Amino acid sequence: IVLFRFGASPWVLAFALFICTLLFVGLNVLFVPYFNSIMNNIRTGQLSIVLWSSLCAIITLASVTVNMESVADGISLLFWIGLLPSFLAGFFAAMYRQKSLQSRARVVLRGPAMIEDANMLESRPILFKFVTDVEITARFIYEFVVKPPPESTNKNIQLPKEAVQVAIWVYRKGLAQYPRSAYLHMSFSVFLRVFANNASLSLAEAERAQATNPYLDTRFLLFKDERDREHARQSESAFGTAEGTMDLLSYIEFHNHFHNACSHHKNALYYIRDFWKLILKKGSLISDLPEVANAVTSEEKKAKISYEWLLRRYPNSTQVLRAYSSFLRDVLNNPKAADRVLDRVAKIERYVEKKRQKELREKASAKDSSSSRTLPGTNSVDFANPISAYTQIHSTHSAVITINYKG
């Protein structure tokens, strides 16, 4: 339309239509955008018809110098004859690509032992021609495991958990081959959040995508994903706290950042003490003051960054809010802001206490249908199975010990 508005020649319009349609067909075959394979095939076939129409337009323009009456009927007949073959060419091109990727998924899943034995999966090599093949292969693996073909008699591989396990392996193999692909990191992040239900690993992959200096479209998707996470956290509970149940990775992540914030907070207090000691001490050198003041500023900035990260992720954690209130009062010398934070802590604690009392009253009024008693927290942690990233941790019931490489 723009080209026509500015008076472009019919040749330019015909070539622009041909090139754009050819690009659309190629991208549709390359990305396989929809989960419904029939939709992908039909869409590619329709685009192929448009591609054939643009080619016929170019042929018509090339025949202008010839007697039009003699070639008009031939071009018209050629156009109508080529409609069905062009549709079938696009349809089967998309189908061939999907079938080739699906056959790769079938090779990976050859035998149920491939899913049950993680070592066998890790030892199996898999290469991808394009970065887009990784997501599509994982998609077809998931579809194949959850919905095996009719001729399959193996009913043990229909569990979605096993499908997710193999799809995650495919993504990790793809990331080993394309470590700087923001698109692949973003795709893996969405997969982890939607199918694996693991917010921590999903957030880690989104942060890796941010670190790869992505293109504008991926940056927009990352921005939207970050806003969705923030809204989801805010809508979970008006006065929820970070000390509730979280998965193991979130638990360790929270305590690592909280430890860093408290460490820099404490160091800032130590340097403030040293600063005033130098001022009050007789005979102290004034030249030492800038060094101590710079150390105070450095630790203050590091503590502030850590606290701001914690407050973004866990805005209703009373533990974080109390420490931040102390930081505002003792380091930033802002008692009014510290009092406002403590007021918020009091509101959260009143809400949590009311909720706890309500739950106790509901439990007391309900009839106990079982005489068995369990330890607190054992309903969320299966101690018979090895701990994993999906294990639920509750800070009031559970304890975590991290062992370094030295033991």
C-alpha positions in Angstrom: 0.0 0.0 0.0 2.9 2.4 0.8 4.6 1.6 -2.4 1.4 2.1 -4.4 0.7 5.4 -2.6 4.1 6.8 -3.7 3.6 5.7 -7.3 5.7 2.6 -7.4 5.7 0.8 -10.7 3.8 -2.5 -11.1 7.2 -4.3 -11.4 8.2 -3.0 -7.9 4.9 -4.0 -6.4 5.0 -7.5 -7.9 8.5 -8.2 -6.8 7.8 -6.8 -3.3 4.8 -9.1 -3.0 6.8 -12.0 -4.2 9.8 -11.4 -1.8 7.6 -10.7 1.2 5.5 -13.8 0.7 8.6 -15.9 0.1 9.9 -14.6 3.4 6.6 -15.5 5.2 6.6 -19.0 3.8 10.2 -19.6 4.9 9.6 -18.2 8.4 6.5 -20.2 8.8 8.3 -23.4 7.9 11.3 -22.5 10.0 9.5 -21.5 13.3 6.4 -23.8 13.1 4.6 -21.2 15.2 1.5 -23.1 16.4 1.1 -26.3 18.5 -1.6 -27.5 16.1 0.3 -29.1 13.3 -2.6 -29.0 10.8 -2.9 -25.2 11.4 0.8 -24.8 10.5 0.4 -26.9 7.4 -2.7 -25.1 6.1 -1.3 -21.7 6.9 1.9 -22.5 4.9 -0.2 -23.8 2.0 -2.2 -20.6 1.9 0.9 -18.5 1.9 2.3 -20.7 -0.9 -0.8 -19.9 -3.0 -0.1 -16.1 -2.5 3.5 -16.8 -3.5 2.3 -18.5 -6.7 -0.1 -15.6 -7.4 2.8 -13.1 -7.1 4.9 -15.3 -9.5 2.1 -15.3 -12.0 1.9 -11.5 -11.7 5.6 -11.3 -12.6 5.0 -13.6 -15.6 2.1 -11.4 -16.7 4.3 -8.2 -16.5 7.1 -9.9 -18.4 4.6 -10.7 -21.2 3.4 -7.2 -21.7 5.5 -6.7 -24.8 4.0 -9.8 -26.4 0.5 -9.9 -27.8 -1.6 -10.0 -24.6 -4.6 -11.7 -26.3 -2.5 -14.7 -27.2 -1.0 -15.2 -23.8 -3.8 -14.0 -21.5 -5.7 -17.3 -21.7 -2.4 -19.3 -21.2 -1.4 -17.3 -18.1 -4.9 -17.6 -16.6 -5.0 -21.3 -17.2 -1.5 -21.6 -15.7 -2.6 -19.7 -12.6 -5.6 -22.0 -12.0 -3.7 -25.1 -12.6 -0.9 -24.1 -10.2 -3.2 -23.3 -7.3 -3.6 -26.8 -5.9 0.1 -27.8 -6.5 1.3 -24.6 -4.8 -1.0 -25.3 -1.8 0.2 -28.9 -1.5 3.9 -27.8 -1.9 3.6 -25.5 1.1 1.4 -28.0 3.1 3.9 -30.8 2.7 6.9 -28.6 3.2 5.6 -27.7 6.7 4.6 -31.3 7.3 8.0 -32.6 6.3 9.8 -30.3 8.7 7.5 -31.2 11.5 7.9 -34.9 10.8 11.7 -34.7 10.6 11.8 -33.0 14.0 9.3 -35.4 15.4 11.4 -38.3 14.2 14.3 -36.8 16.1 12.1 -36.8 19.2 11.2 -40.4 18.6 14.9 -41.3 18.3 15.7 -39.6 21.6 12.8 -41.5 23.3 13.7 -44.9 21.8 12.8 -47.2 24.6 11.4 -46.4 28.1 14.9 -46.7 29.6 16.0 -43.5 27.9 13.6 -41.6 30.1 14.2 -43.5 33.3 18.0 -43.4 33.1 19.3 -39.8 33.1 22.8 -40.9 32.4 21.8 -42.5 29.2 20.0 -39.3 28.2 23.1 -37.2 29.0 25.3 -39.5 26.9 23.2 -39.3 23.8 24.4 -36.6 21.4 21.9 -34.4 19.5 22.7 -31.6 17.1 20.4 -28.9 15.8 20.7 -27.2 12.4 18.9 -24.0 13.6 18.3 -22.5 17.0 14.6 -22.7 16.4 14.8 -26.5 16.1 15.5 -26.8 19.9 12.1 -25.4 21.0 10.2 -27.3 18.3 11.9 -30.6 19.1 11.1 -30.1 22.8 7.5 -29.3 21.9 7.2 -32.5 19.8 8.9 -34.5 22.5 6.4 -33.3 25.0 3.5 -34.1 22.7 4.9 -37.5 21.9 5.4 -38.5 25.5 2.0 -37.2 26.7 0.1 -38.5 23.6 2.0 -41.5 22.2 1.1 -42.6 18.7 -1.7 -45.2 18.4 0.7 -48.0 17.4 2.7 -47.4 20.7 2.1 -50.1 23.3 4.3 -48.5 25.9 2.0 -46.9 28.5 4.8 -46.0 30.9 6.0 -42.9 29.1 2.7 -41.0 29.2 3.5 -39.2 32.5 3.9 -35.4 31.9 6.7 -35.3 34.5 8.9 -37.6 32.4 8.0 -35.6 29.3 9.2 -32.4 31.1 12.4 -34.2 32.1 13.3 -35.1 28.5 12.2 -31.7 27.1 14.5 -29.9 29.7 17.3 -32.2 28.6 16.7 -31.1 24.9 16.8 -27.5 25.9 20.1 -28.0 27.8 21.6 -29.7 24.8 20.5 -26.8 22.6 21.8 -24.2 25.1 25.2 -26.0 25.0 25.2 -25.6 21.2 23.8 -22.0 21.2 24.8 -20.5 24.6 24.4 -16.9 23.5 20.9 -17.2 22.0 18.5 -14.9 23.8 15.6 -16.5 22.0 16.5 -19.9 23.3 17.0 -18.7 26.9 13.6 -16.9 26.7 11.9 -20.0 25.3 13.4 -22.2 28.0 12.3 -19.7 30.7 8.7 -19.9 29.5 8.8 -23.7 29.3 10.1 -23.9 32.9 7.4 -21.6 34.2 4.5 -23.1 32.3 5.3 -26.8 32.1 7.9 -27.5 34.8 6.2 -25.1 37.3 9.6 -23.9 38.5 9.6 -20.1 38.9 13.2 -19.9 40.2 14.8 -21.7 37.3 12.5 -19.8 34.9 13.7 -16.5 36.4 17.3 -17.5 36.1 16.9 -18.3 32.4 15.2 -15.0 31.9 18.1 -13.2 33.5 20.5 -15.1 31.3 18.5 -14.0 28.3 18.9 -10.4 29.5 22.7 -10.8 29.8 23.0 -11.9 26.1 22.2 -8.4 24.8 19.0 -9.5 23.0 17.2 -7.9 20.1 14.4 -5.5 20.5 11.6 -8.0 20.1 13.2 -10.4 22.7 13.8 -7.4 25.1 10.1 -6.6 24.9 9.1 -10.2 25.6 11.5 -10.2 28.6 10.0 -6.9 29.8 6.5 -8.3 29.5 7.5 -11.5 31.3 9.0 -9.5 34.1 5.8 -7.5 34.5 3.7 -10.6 34.5 5.9 -12.1 37.3 5.6 -9.0 39.4 1.8 -8.9 39.0 1.5 -12.6 39.8 3.6 -12.1 43.0 1.5 -9.1 44.0 -1.8 -10.8 43.4 -0.9 -14.0 45.3 -1.6 -12.4 48.6 -2.2 -8.8 49.8 0.0 -9.5 52.9 1.9 -12.7 52.1 5.4 -13.1 53.5 8.5 -14.6 52.0 8.8 -16.9 55.0 6.1 -19.1 53.6 6.6 -22.2 51.5 9.0 -21.9 48.6 11.0 -24.2 46.5 14.6 -25.1 47.5 16.2 -22.8 44.9 14.1 -19.8 46.0 14.9 -20.6 49.6 18.6 -20.6 49.0 18.4 -17.6 46.7 16.5 -15.6 49.4 18.9 -16.4 52.2 22.0 -15.8 50.0 20.9 -12.3 49.1 19.7 -11.6 52.6 23.1 -12.7 54.0 24.8 -10.3 51.5 22.6 -7.4 52.5 23.1 -8.0 56.2 26.9 -8.4 55.7 27.2 -5.0 53.8 24.9 -3.4 56.3 27.1 -4.5 59.2 30.3 -3.4 57.4 28.8 0.0 56.8 28.1 0.3 60.5 31.7 -0.7 61.3 33.1 1.9 58.9 30.8 4.6 60.3 32.1 3.7 63.8 35.7 4.0 62.5 34.9 7.3 60.9 33.7 8.9 64.2 36.6 7.4 66.0 39.0 9.2 63.7 37.1 12.4 64.2 37.1 12.2 68.0 40.6 10.9 68.4 43.2 13.5 69.1 46.1 13.5 66.7 44.4 11.5 64.0 45.3 12.3 60.4 42.6 14.1 58.4 44.0 12.3 55.3 42.5 9.0 56.6 39.0 10.3 56.7 38.3 10.2 52.9 39.3 6.6 52.7 37.0 5.6 55.5 34.2 7.7 54.1 34.6 6.1 50.7 34.4 2.7 52.4 31.1 3.7 54.1 29.7 4.9 50.8 30.7 1.7 49.0 29.2 -0.7 51.6 26.1 1.5 51.8 25.5 1.2 48.0 26.1 -2.6 48.1 23.7 -3.0 51.0 21.1 -0.8 49.3 21.3 -2.8 46.1 20.8 -6.1 47.9 17.9 -4.7 50.0 16.2 -3.3 46.9 16.5 -6.7 45.1 15.0 -8.4 48.2 12.2 -5.9 48.4 11.3 -6.4 44.7 11.2 -10.2 45.0 9.8 -10.4 48.6 8.0 -7.1 49.3 6.0 -8.6 52.2 8.8 -10.4 54.1 8.8 -9.2 57.7 12.4 -10.4 58.0 13.6 -8.3 55.1 11.5 -5.3 56.1 12.8 -5.3 59.7 16.4 -5.4 58.5 15.7 -2.7 55.9 14.2 -0.5 58.6 17.3 -0.8 60.7 19.4 0.1 57.6 17.3 3.2 57.0 17.7 4.3 60.6 21.3 3.4 61.4 23.1 3.9 58.0 20.9 6.2 55.9 19.8 8.2 59.0 16.2 8.3 57.9 14.1 7.5 61.0 10.8 8.6 59.4 11.2 6.1 56.5 12.2 3.4 59.0 9.1 4.0 61.1 6.9 3.7 58.0 8.5 0.4 57.2 7.9 -0.8 60.8 4.3 0.2 60.5 4.0 -2.0 57.4 5.6 -4.9 59.3 3.0 -4.4 62.1 0.2 -4.5 59.6 1.6 -7.7 58.0 2.0 -9.4 61.3 -1.5 -8.5 62.4 -2.9 -9.9 59.2 -0.8 -13.1 59.5 -1.9 -13.6 63.1 -5.6 -13.1 62.2 -5.2 -15.6 59.4 -3.5 -18.1 61.7 -6.2 -17.8 64.4 -8.9 -18.3 61.8 -7.2 -21.4 60.5 -6.8 -22.7 64.1 -10.6 -22.1 64.7 -11.5 -23.9 61.5 -9.3 -26.9 62.5 -10.7 -27.0 65.9 -14.3 -27.0 64.6 -13.6 -29.7 62.1 -13.9 -33.3 63.1 -10.6 -35.2 63.1 -11.1 -38.1 60.8 -7.7 -39.6 61.3 -5.8 -40.5 64.5 -2.4 -40.4 62.8 0.0 -37.5 63.7 2.7 -36.2 61.5 5.6 -33.8 62.1 5.2 -30.2 61.0 6.3 -29.7 57.4 6.4 -33.4 56.5 3.3 -33.0 54.3 5.3 -30.8 52.0 8.6 -32.6 52.0 9.0 -36.3 51.0 11.9 -37.4 53.2 11.9 -40.8 51.5 13.0 -39.3 48.2 16.2 -37.3 47.4 15.9 -33.6 47.8 15.6 -31.7 44.5 15.0 -28.3 43.1 11.3 -28.9 43.3 11.3 -29.8 47.0 9.1 -27.4 49.0 10.9 -25.7 51.9 9.1 -24.0 54.8 11.4 -21.7 56.9 9.4 -22.3 60.1 9.6 -26.1 59.8 12.6 -27.0 57.6 16.3 -26.4 57.7 18.8 -26.5 54.8 22.5 -27.2 55.0 24.6 -26.4 52.0 27.9 -28.3 51.6 30.7 -26.8 49.6 33.1 -28.7 47.4 35.5 -29.2 50.4 32.8 -31.1 52.2 
